[in-house]
Amino acid sequence: MAEDKKTIGNDARSKSGLKKKLIWLVSVPLLVMGIVTMIVSYFFGYRTVSKEVETELKNLAVATGFMYGDLYDEKIVFTDNGNGTYSLNEGNPAKATDSEYIDTIKGGTGIDVTLLYYDIRLLTTLTDVNGNRLTGTVVSKKVVDDVMSTNSPVFYDKIMV
């Protein structure tokens, strides 16, 4: 009888060990596959969303350009303030300082908009720490070179203004 109890005890332990091994054999590959799927999905999703945002921002830039396209019928003249900023001279077209449209864009979307005249911010929703618009300031040479070389809107996902 003692031998029967040992055999029954060994069978129960071997079944328990087998269950643990099966759980590990199933769980570990599922866990690894889940982690790999999450990583791949993250990068694929990031790329897809970034491309969509870029396309929509370029469309917004083109539409804004059409809205303000007639601003440059006359020559716009600036005065160098001597501190890296420029001021519009008297006699410039009145629309050159009308920021109502870009303010509406900023209010509705949260997107900052800047219209350039060569490398000078003509109209912008960007402000300094005191809330003053950054109009008349010079834009980064890289941005100007990129825009002028492609002659189209340029999208940057990481930029410091």
Secondary structure as GFF3:
##gff-version 3
##sequence-region A 1 161
A	DSSP	alpha_helix	2	67	.	.	.	ID=ss1
A	DSSP	three_ten_helix	69	73	.	.	.	ID=ss2
A	DSSP	beta_strand	78	80	.	.	.	ID=ss3
A	DSSP	beta_strand	86	88	.	.	.	ID=ss4
A	DSSP	three_ten_helix	94	97	.	.	.	ID=ss5
A	DSSP	alpha_helix	100	109	.	.	.	ID=ss6
A	DSSP	beta_strand	114	117	.	.	.	ID=ss7
A	DSSP	beta_strand	120	124	.	.	.	ID=ss8
A	DSSP	alpha_helix	141	150	.	.	.	ID=ss9
###
